[in-house]
Amino acid sequence: MTATGHGEPPARATADGDRPTTTEADARPTTTDTGTRPATRPPSAARRRLRGRLRTAAWLLPLAVVTVLVTARALTAYVPPDLHTSRVPLRGELHYALLVAHIATATVAVLTGLAQSWPWLRRRSPAAHRWTGRAYFFAGVFPSALVGIPVIGLTPLGLSNQASLAVLDALWLFTGIAGYRAARQRRYADHRVWMIRNYALTLVAITSRLIQPLFEHLVAAQITDPVSYAGDTLAAGHDIAGATAWTALVLQLIAAEYVLGRRAGQAARRRATRTARPRRTQPSAPTPVTPDLSA
């Protein structure tokens, strides 16, 4: 009989004499002091980061592609500047100059805001994130919203369209100022909330161009109806502009609150997970026994 190391008895041999048998006691799952070992291991930090990056890419890349393509197509009517290619009916050269200034600064806001949505920029280059944010507000949102005030008054697409643009402009300016103030006061959580709302309003121009063909189709189906439009193309054009602007504004506001609610829920689950996670305690050292020397 061959002895094993560390004073352990040899395992019982099988009939072939080359494989140890497994007893019922050996087949039982091992347990620790805290209970049975879980069947599955929790995901590592690297895996969680990878899944988070894939989820971000799943929405950020399509958003970037659609935003850039729609913006480039919209700019083709104004680059180079030409009054005859404007998609908005004009009242004169001043109206056109204000409109081009509004579109140019809004384009800056769209593109720099897209860069601000990139998590890598915030994590790896905070200085670039801050300067891009300043460009977004001071070269994009703020001047575009101010120039937009006279542009709204000059836009001849009906009162409904003008009202929607006025509400959009006011909300755009308000959320931008609120986000900038929060950043200056180092309330970064509030800053992110306001800027998510603000960039959602920036993208109203993108959403409106995507959904406008739908309203054109719906209105075209009623253009000859004697009760609806009776062939009045001017009224039909005003309805298309107003319905498109209002719907895009509402959709973007809903999208912003959905994103904020989702982020708040994820943060709450992370806090709950950290709170429920058991703390590892180190075993206490045995108390030394002091011999009784009184005898």
PEQUI-V258472 format. One record per pair of residues at least 12 apart in sequence whose ideal C-beta (glycine too) atoms are under 10 Angstrom apart, sorted by the first residue. I is the first residue (numbers start at 0). GAP is how many residues later the second one is. D is the distance in whole Angstrom. If there is no record, write none. Layout:
# PEQUI-V258472
i=I gap=GAP d=D
i=I gap=GAP d=D
This chain:
# PEQUI-V258472
i=10 gap=12 d=9
i=10 gap=15 d=9
i=32 gap=250 d=9
i=33 gap=244 d=7
i=33 gap=246 d=9
i=33 gap=247 d=10
i=41 gap=231 d=10
i=41 gap=235 d=9
i=51 gap=67 d=9
i=51 gap=214 d=10
i=52 gap=66 d=8
i=52 gap=67 d=9
i=55 gap=61 d=9
i=55 gap=62 d=9
i=55 gap=63 d=6
i=55 gap=64 d=9
i=56 gap=62 d=10
i=58 gap=58 d=9
i=58 gap=200 d=9
i=59 gap=54 d=9
i=59 gap=57 d=6
i=59 gap=58 d=7
i=59 gap=59 d=8
i=62 gap=51 d=7
i=62 gap=54 d=7
i=62 gap=140 d=8
i=62 gap=143 d=9
i=63 gap=47 d=10
i=63 gap=50 d=6
i=63 gap=51 d=9
i=63 gap=53 d=8
i=63 gap=54 d=9
i=65 gap=137 d=10
i=65 gap=140 d=7
i=65 gap=141 d=10
i=65 gap=144 d=8
i=66 gap=43 d=6
i=66 gap=44 d=8
i=66 gap=46 d=9
i=66 gap=47 d=6
i=66 gap=50 d=10
i=66 gap=135 d=10
i=66 gap=136 d=7
i=66 gap=138 d=10
i=66 gap=139 d=6
i=67 gap=42 d=9
i=67 gap=43 d=8
i=67 gap=46 d=8
i=67 gap=138 d=10
i=68 gap=137 d=9
i=69 gap=40 d=9
i=69 gap=133 d=10
i=69 gap=135 d=8
i=69 gap=136 d=5
i=69 gap=137 d=9
i=69 gap=138 d=10
i=69 gap=139 d=5
i=69 gap=140 d=7
i=70 gap=32 d=10
i=70 gap=35 d=9
i=70 gap=36 d=6
i=70 gap=39 d=6
i=70 gap=40 d=7
i=70 gap=43 d=9
i=70 gap=134 d=8
i=70 gap=135 d=7
i=70 gap=138 d=9
i=71 gap=35 d=10
i=72 gap=136 d=8
i=73 gap=13 d=8
i=73 gap=29 d=7
i=73 gap=32 d=9
i=73 gap=33 d=8
i=73 gap=36 d=10
i=73 gap=131 d=8
i=73 gap=132 d=9
i=73 gap=135 d=6
i=74 gap=28 d=7
i=74 gap=29 d=9
i=74 gap=32 d=7
i=76 gap=26 d=9
i=77 gap=18 d=9
i=77 gap=21 d=8
i=77 gap=22 d=6
i=77 gap=25 d=6
i=77 gap=26 d=8
i=77 gap=29 d=9
i=78 gap=21 d=9
i=78 gap=24 d=9
i=78 gap=25 d=9
i=78 gap=28 d=10
i=80 gap=15 d=8
i=80 gap=16 d=9
i=80 gap=18 d=10
i=80 gap=19 d=6
i=80 gap=23 d=10
i=81 gap=14 d=9
i=82 gap=12 d=9
i=82 gap=13 d=5
i=82 gap=14 d=10
i=82 gap=16 d=10
i=82 gap=17 d=10
i=85 gap=13 d=7
i=85 gap=14 d=9
i=85 gap=17 d=10
i=86 gap=12 d=10
i=86 gap=122 d=10
i=87 gap=15 d=9
i=87 gap=63 d=9
i=87 gap=66 d=9
i=87 gap=67 d=6
i=87 gap=68 d=8
i=87 gap=69 d=8
i=87 gap=153 d=9
i=88 gap=65 d=10
i=88 gap=66 d=8
i=88 gap=67 d=5
i=88 gap=68 d=7
i=88 gap=148 d=9
i=89 gap=64 d=8
i=89 gap=65 d=10
i=89 gap=66 d=9
i=90 gap=62 d=10
i=90 gap=63 d=5
i=90 gap=64 d=9
i=90 gap=65 d=7
i=91 gap=62 d=9
i=93 gap=56 d=9
i=93 gap=60 d=8
i=94 gap=55 d=8
i=94 gap=56 d=8
i=94 gap=58 d=10
i=94 gap=59 d=5
i=94 gap=60 d=9
i=94 gap=61 d=9
i=95 gap=58 d=10
i=96 gap=50 d=10
i=97 gap=49 d=6
i=97 gap=50 d=9
i=97 gap=51 d=9
i=97 gap=52 d=6
i=97 gap=53 d=5
i=97 gap=55 d=10
i=97 gap=56 d=7
i=98 gap=48 d=9
i=98 gap=49 d=9
i=98 gap=51 d=10
i=98 gap=52 d=6
i=98 gap=55 d=8
i=98 gap=56 d=8
i=99 gap=47 d=10
i=99 gap=51 d=10
i=100 gap=42 d=8
i=100 gap=43 d=8
i=100 gap=45 d=10
i=100 gap=46 d=5
i=100 gap=47 d=9
i=100 gap=50 d=9
i=101 gap=41 d=9
i=101 gap=42 d=6
i=101 gap=43 d=9
i=101 gap=44 d=9
i=101 gap=45 d=5
i=101 gap=46 d=5
i=101 gap=47 d=10
i=101 gap=48 d=9
i=101 gap=49 d=5
i=101 gap=50 d=9
i=101 gap=67 d=10
i=102 gap=41 d=8
i=102 gap=44 d=9
i=102 gap=45 d=10
i=102 gap=48 d=9
i=102 gap=102 d=9
i=103 gap=35 d=10
i=103 gap=36 d=10
i=103 gap=39 d=9
i=103 gap=40 d=8
i=103 gap=43 d=9
i=104 gap=33 d=10
i=104 gap=34 d=7
i=104 gap=35 d=6
i=104 gap=36 d=8
i=104 gap=37 d=8
i=104 gap=38 d=5
i=104 gap=39 d=4
i=104 gap=40 d=9
i=104 gap=41 d=9
i=104 gap=42 d=7
i=104 gap=43 d=9
i=105 gap=34 d=7
i=105 gap=35 d=8
i=105 gap=37 d=9
i=105 gap=38 d=4
i=105 gap=39 d=9
i=105 gap=41 d=9
i=105 gap=42 d=8
i=105 gap=66 d=9
i=105 gap=96 d=7
i=105 gap=99 d=6
i=106 gap=33 d=8
i=106 gap=37 d=9
i=106 gap=98 d=9
i=107 gap=27 d=7
i=107 gap=28 d=7
i=107 gap=30 d=10
i=107 gap=31 d=5
i=107 gap=32 d=4
i=107 gap=33 d=9
i=107 gap=35 d=9
i=107 gap=36 d=8
i=108 gap=26 d=9
i=108 gap=27 d=6
i=108 gap=28 d=8
i=108 gap=30 d=8
i=108 gap=31 d=3
i=108 gap=32 d=5
i=108 gap=33 d=9
i=108 gap=34 d=9
i=108 gap=35 d=6
i=108 gap=36 d=9
i=108 gap=63 d=9
i=108 gap=67 d=9
i=108 gap=89 d=9
i=108 gap=90 d=8
i=108 gap=92 d=10
i=108 gap=93 d=5
i=108 gap=94 d=10
i=108 gap=96 d=9
i=109 gap=26 d=9
i=109 gap=30 d=8
i=109 gap=34 d=10
i=109 gap=89 d=9
i=109 gap=92 d=6
i=109 gap=93 d=7
i=109 gap=95 d=7
i=109 gap=96 d=7
i=110 gap=21 d=10
i=110 gap=24 d=9
i=110 gap=25 d=9
i=110 gap=29 d=8
i=111 gap=19 d=10
i=111 gap=20 d=5
i=111 gap=21 d=8
i=111 gap=22 d=9
i=111 gap=23 d=5
i=111 gap=24 d=4
i=111 gap=25 d=9
i=111 gap=27 d=8
i=111 gap=28 d=6
i=111 gap=29 d=9
i=111 gap=87 d=10
i=111 gap=90 d=10
i=112 gap=19 d=9
i=112 gap=20 d=9
i=112 gap=22 d=10
i=112 gap=23 d=5
i=112 gap=24 d=10
i=112 gap=27 d=7
i=112 gap=28 d=8
i=112 gap=82 d=8
i=112 gap=85 d=8
i=112 gap=86 d=4
i=112 gap=87 d=10
i=112 gap=89 d=5
i=112 gap=90 d=8
i=113 gap=18 d=10
i=113 gap=22 d=10
i=113 gap=85 d=8
i=113 gap=88 d=9
i=113 gap=89 d=9
i=114 gap=13 d=9
i=114 gap=14 d=9
i=114 gap=17 d=5
i=114 gap=18 d=9
i=114 gap=20 d=9
i=114 gap=21 d=8
i=115 gap=12 d=10
i=115 gap=13 d=7
i=115 gap=16 d=6
i=115 gap=17 d=6
i=115 gap=19 d=9
i=115 gap=20 d=6
i=115 gap=79 d=7
i=115 gap=83 d=7
i=116 gap=78 d=9
i=116 gap=79 d=9
i=116 gap=82 d=7
i=117 gap=14 d=9
i=120 gap=12 d=10
i=121 gap=70 d=9
i=129 gap=53 d=8
i=132 gap=46 d=9
i=132 gap=47 d=8
i=132 gap=50 d=7
i=132 gap=58 d=9
i=132 gap=62 d=8
i=133 gap=46 d=9
i=133 gap=49 d=10
i=135 gap=40 d=9
i=135 gap=43 d=10
i=135 gap=44 d=10
i=135 gap=59 d=8
i=135 gap=62 d=9
i=135 gap=63 d=8
i=135 gap=66 d=9
i=136 gap=39 d=6
i=136 gap=40 d=9
i=136 gap=42 d=8
i=136 gap=43 d=5
i=136 gap=46 d=9
i=136 gap=58 d=9
i=136 gap=61 d=9
i=137 gap=38 d=10
i=137 gap=42 d=9
i=139 gap=36 d=9
i=139 gap=62 d=8
i=140 gap=31 d=6
i=140 gap=32 d=7
i=140 gap=34 d=9
i=140 gap=35 d=4
i=140 gap=36 d=9
i=140 gap=38 d=9
i=140 gap=39 d=9
i=140 gap=54 d=10
i=140 gap=57 d=7
i=140 gap=58 d=9
i=140 gap=60 d=9
i=140 gap=61 d=7
i=141 gap=30 d=9
i=141 gap=31 d=7
i=141 gap=34 d=6
i=141 gap=35 d=8
i=141 gap=38 d=9
i=143 gap=25 d=9
i=143 gap=28 d=8
i=143 gap=29 d=9
i=143 gap=32 d=10
i=143 gap=58 d=9
i=144 gap=23 d=9
i=144 gap=24 d=5
i=144 gap=25 d=8
i=144 gap=26 d=10
i=144 gap=27 d=5
i=144 gap=28 d=4
i=144 gap=29 d=9
i=144 gap=31 d=7
i=144 gap=32 d=10
i=144 gap=56 d=10
i=145 gap=23 d=9
i=145 gap=27 d=8
i=146 gap=22 d=10
i=147 gap=17 d=7
i=147 gap=18 d=9
i=147 gap=20 d=8
i=147 gap=21 d=5
i=147 gap=22 d=10
i=147 gap=24 d=8
i=147 gap=25 d=9
i=148 gap=16 d=10
i=148 gap=17 d=8
i=148 gap=20 d=7
i=148 gap=21 d=9
i=148 gap=24 d=9
i=150 gap=14 d=8
i=150 gap=18 d=9
i=151 gap=12 d=9
i=151 gap=13 d=5
i=151 gap=14 d=6
i=151 gap=16 d=9
i=151 gap=17 d=6
i=152 gap=12 d=10
i=152 gap=13 d=9
i=154 gap=86 d=8
i=155 gap=78 d=10
i=155 gap=81 d=10
i=155 gap=82 d=9
i=155 gap=85 d=10
i=156 gap=77 d=10
i=156 gap=80 d=7
i=156 gap=81 d=6
i=156 gap=82 d=10
i=156 gap=83 d=9
i=156 gap=84 d=4
i=156 gap=85 d=7
i=156 gap=87 d=10
i=156 gap=88 d=9
i=157 gap=76 d=9
i=157 gap=77 d=8
i=157 gap=79 d=8
i=157 gap=80 d=3
i=157 gap=81 d=7
i=157 gap=82 d=9
i=157 gap=83 d=6
i=157 gap=84 d=5
i=157 gap=87 d=10
i=158 gap=79 d=8
i=158 gap=83 d=8
i=159 gap=78 d=7
i=159 gap=79 d=8
i=159 gap=81 d=8
i=159 gap=82 d=3
i=159 gap=83 d=8
i=159 gap=85 d=8
i=159 gap=86 d=7
i=160 gap=76 d=10
i=160 gap=77 d=7
i=160 gap=78 d=9
i=160 gap=79 d=9
i=160 gap=80 d=4
i=160 gap=81 d=4
i=160 gap=82 d=9
i=160 gap=83 d=8
i=160 gap=84 d=5
i=160 gap=85 d=8
i=161 gap=76 d=10
i=161 gap=79 d=9
i=161 gap=80 d=9
i=161 gap=83 d=9
i=162 gap=79 d=8
i=162 gap=82 d=9
i=162 gap=83 d=8
i=163 gap=40 d=9
i=163 gap=44 d=9
i=163 gap=77 d=9
i=163 gap=78 d=6
i=163 gap=79 d=9
i=163 gap=80 d=9
i=163 gap=81 d=4
i=163 gap=82 d=5
i=163 gap=83 d=9
i=163 gap=84 d=8
i=163 gap=85 d=6
i=163 gap=86 d=9
i=164 gap=39 d=9
i=164 gap=76 d=9
i=164 gap=77 d=10
i=164 gap=80 d=6
i=164 gap=81 d=10
i=164 gap=84 d=9
i=166 gap=34 d=10
i=166 gap=78 d=9
i=166 gap=79 d=9
i=166 gap=82 d=7
i=167 gap=33 d=6
i=167 gap=34 d=10
i=167 gap=36 d=6
i=167 gap=37 d=9
i=167 gap=40 d=10
i=167 gap=77 d=7
i=167 gap=78 d=9
i=167 gap=80 d=9
i=167 gap=81 d=5
i=167 gap=84 d=9
i=167 gap=85 d=10
i=168 gap=32 d=9
i=169 gap=31 d=10
i=170 gap=26 d=8
i=170 gap=27 d=9
i=170 gap=29 d=10
i=170 gap=30 d=6
i=170 gap=33 d=9
i=170 gap=78 d=8
i=170 gap=81 d=10
i=170 gap=82 d=8
i=171 gap=25 d=10
i=171 gap=26 d=7
i=171 gap=27 d=10
i=171 gap=28 d=10
i=171 gap=29 d=5
i=171 gap=30 d=7
i=171 gap=32 d=8
i=172 gap=25 d=9
i=172 gap=28 d=9
i=173 gap=20 d=9
i=173 gap=23 d=9
i=173 gap=24 d=9
i=173 gap=27 d=10
i=174 gap=18 d=9
i=174 gap=19 d=5
i=174 gap=20 d=8
i=174 gap=21 d=9
i=174 gap=22 d=5
i=174 gap=23 d=4
i=174 gap=24 d=9
i=174 gap=25 d=9
i=174 gap=26 d=6
i=174 gap=27 d=10
i=174 gap=81 d=9
i=175 gap=18 d=8
i=175 gap=19 d=8
i=175 gap=21 d=9
i=175 gap=22 d=5
i=175 gap=23 d=10
i=175 gap=25 d=9
i=175 gap=26 d=9
i=176 gap=17 d=9
i=176 gap=21 d=9
i=177 gap=12 d=8
i=177 gap=13 d=9
i=177 gap=15 d=9
i=177 gap=16 d=5
i=177 gap=17 d=9
i=177 gap=19 d=9
i=177 gap=20 d=8
i=178 gap=12 d=5
i=178 gap=13 d=8
i=178 gap=14 d=8
i=178 gap=15 d=3
i=178 gap=16 d=4
i=178 gap=17 d=9
i=178 gap=18 d=8
i=178 gap=19 d=6
i=178 gap=20 d=9
i=179 gap=14 d=8
i=179 gap=15 d=9
i=179 gap=18 d=9
i=180 gap=13 d=9
i=181 gap=12 d=6
i=181 gap=13 d=9
i=182 gap=12 d=8
i=188 gap=78 d=9
i=191 gap=68 d=9
i=191 gap=71 d=8
i=192 gap=63 d=9
i=192 gap=66 d=10
i=192 gap=67 d=6
i=192 gap=70 d=9
i=192 gap=71 d=9
i=195 gap=59 d=10
i=195 gap=60 d=6
i=195 gap=61 d=9
i=195 gap=63 d=6
i=195 gap=64 d=6
i=195 gap=67 d=8
i=196 gap=55 d=9
i=196 gap=56 d=8
i=196 gap=58 d=10
i=196 gap=59 d=5
i=196 gap=60 d=8
i=196 gap=62 d=9
i=196 gap=63 d=8
i=197 gap=58 d=9
i=198 gap=53 d=9
i=198 gap=57 d=8
i=198 gap=60 d=10
i=199 gap=49 d=10
i=199 gap=51 d=9
i=199 gap=52 d=5
i=199 gap=53 d=7
i=199 gap=54 d=9
i=199 gap=55 d=6
i=199 gap=56 d=4
i=199 gap=57 d=9
i=199 gap=58 d=10
i=199 gap=59 d=8
i=199 gap=60 d=10
i=200 gap=47 d=10
i=200 gap=48 d=8
i=200 gap=51 d=6
i=200 gap=52 d=8
i=200 gap=55 d=8
i=201 gap=50 d=9
i=202 gap=45 d=9
i=202 gap=48 d=10
i=202 gap=49 d=6
i=202 gap=52 d=8
i=202 gap=53 d=9
i=203 gap=41 d=8
i=203 gap=43 d=10
i=203 gap=44 d=5
i=203 gap=45 d=6
i=203 gap=46 d=10
i=203 gap=47 d=8
i=203 gap=48 d=5
i=203 gap=49 d=9
i=204 gap=40 d=10
i=204 gap=43 d=8
i=204 gap=47 d=10
i=205 gap=42 d=8
i=205 gap=46 d=9
i=206 gap=37 d=9
i=206 gap=38 d=10
i=206 gap=40 d=8
i=206 gap=41 d=4
i=206 gap=42 d=9
i=206 gap=43 d=10
i=206 gap=44 d=6
i=206 gap=45 d=6
i=206 gap=48 d=9
i=207 gap=33 d=9
i=207 gap=36 d=5
i=207 gap=37 d=6
i=207 gap=38 d=10
i=207 gap=39 d=8
i=207 gap=40 d=4
i=207 gap=41 d=8
i=207 gap=43 d=9
i=207 gap=44 d=9
i=208 gap=35 d=9
i=208 gap=39 d=9
i=209 gap=34 d=10
i=209 gap=38 d=8
i=209 gap=41 d=10
i=210 gap=32 d=9
i=210 gap=33 d=6
i=210 gap=36 d=6
i=210 gap=37 d=6
i=210 gap=40 d=8
i=211 gap=28 d=7
i=211 gap=29 d=8
i=211 gap=31 d=9
i=211 gap=32 d=5
i=211 gap=33 d=9
i=211 gap=35 d=10
i=211 gap=36 d=9
i=212 gap=27 d=10
i=212 gap=31 d=9
i=213 gap=26 d=10
i=213 gap=29 d=9
i=213 gap=30 d=8
i=213 gap=33 d=9
i=214 gap=21 d=10
i=214 gap=24 d=8
i=214 gap=25 d=5
i=214 gap=26 d=9
i=214 gap=27 d=9
i=214 gap=28 d=5
i=214 gap=29 d=5
i=214 gap=30 d=10
i=214 gap=32 d=8
i=215 gap=20 d=9
i=215 gap=21 d=9
i=215 gap=24 d=6
i=215 gap=27 d=10
i=215 gap=28 d=9
i=216 gap=23 d=10
i=217 gap=21 d=9
i=217 gap=22 d=9
i=217 gap=25 d=8
i=218 gap=14 d=10
i=218 gap=16 d=9
i=218 gap=17 d=5
i=218 gap=18 d=8
i=218 gap=19 d=10
i=218 gap=20 d=6
i=218 gap=21 d=5
i=218 gap=24 d=8
i=219 gap=13 d=10
i=219 gap=16 d=8
i=219 gap=20 d=9
i=221 gap=14 d=8
i=221 gap=17 d=9
i=222 gap=12 d=9
i=222 gap=13 d=6
